[in-house]
Amino acid sequence: MAGIPFVRELKFAYGEVDQVSPLIRRVICENPGPFTFLGTGVYIIGKGNVAVIDPGPPIDAHFEALKRALAGERVTHVFTTHTHLDHSPLAHPLAQWAGAKVYGVPDPAGSNDHASLEEDGQEGFAPDVLVKDGDVFTGPGWTLEAIATPGHMSNHVCYALREENALFSGDHIMGWSTTVISPPDGNMGDYYRSLDRIRARGFSTLWPTHGPPVREVTPFIDAYAAHRRAREEAIMARLQAGDTLIPEMVKVIYKDVDVRLHAPAAHSVLAHMIHLVEAGRAVADGAFNLTTHYRPA
C-alpha cells in the first residue's frame, strides 16, 4: 500500500464525546478490529436539534454513551451510510429512543455473500425514509446533502456538510486503510466512478466512520485511486506469469498483508478481475467467482 498517505493517529477515549469541529461531535464505539480499526465513529451534527450518522453496532455500553452525549438535545435525523453490521444496527433502536426517523437505503440482496462476518450486511434493514442522491436535509445551522457512492456496497451514501465543506465518507474513503470491494454487491467500476465524483467536489475534510479525518483530500483520493490501478496491474502481471486462480494471486500480491485479511483481499481481487474482464483485458473461463480460472485477453 505504499504511496497512500495514511492517517492513523487519533487521541480519544471510548464512550466519550469529543467536539472535533464547530458543528461535529464524535463518539467512538469500542469495537476495534481488522475491518473497523479503532472502532465505529458515530458523528453528531449540530447543537440542540441534531443529526446522527452511523450509530454503529448494538453494544449496550455504546448505546448508553450515545444517550449521554445526546442528553438534553433533540435528534431529528438518524442517518446510515450503508448497512454493514458495524454501521447500521443501532439506527432503529436509537431512533426509537429519540423519537426520530432513520434515513438511508435498504440492505441489498447478496450483501452477506463474502468473506468477513464483520462486513456482513444487516439483512432486512429498511430505513423509515429512503435517501436518494441529491437529497438535502437541514437543521439549525447545518445542511447535509446525500451523495450516492456505490462501490463498497451498492447502497453506500456519503453526506456532505455544506457549512464546513466536509464529507462524512463512511467506508467509501478511509484514512487508515483502503476499502474492501466485495462482489456480488461490491463493484469496482462503480467504486472508481464514485471516487471521481467525490474528488470533483473539492471537499476540505473527509470524516470516515473509522479512524481520523483526512485533511489533504485531493492528493489522498488521487493516491487511493492510483493504488487501485496499481493493484490491477499487479493482477495482470500474475495472469501473464501463468497464475489462473485468484487465491494463488493473493498469496503473492498480498504477501506483506495480515493473513487475516487475505480472504476479503481475494474478494477485492475478484472485483478487480470483473472490472478487467469488462474492460476487455482479461477472460473468465466461467462465472465470476474465486474458483474460476482467468487468463489474459
Order of alpha helices (4+ residues) and beta strands (2+ residues): beta-beta-beta-beta-alpha-beta-alpha-beta-beta-beta-beta-beta-beta-alpha-beta-alpha-alpha-alpha-beta-beta
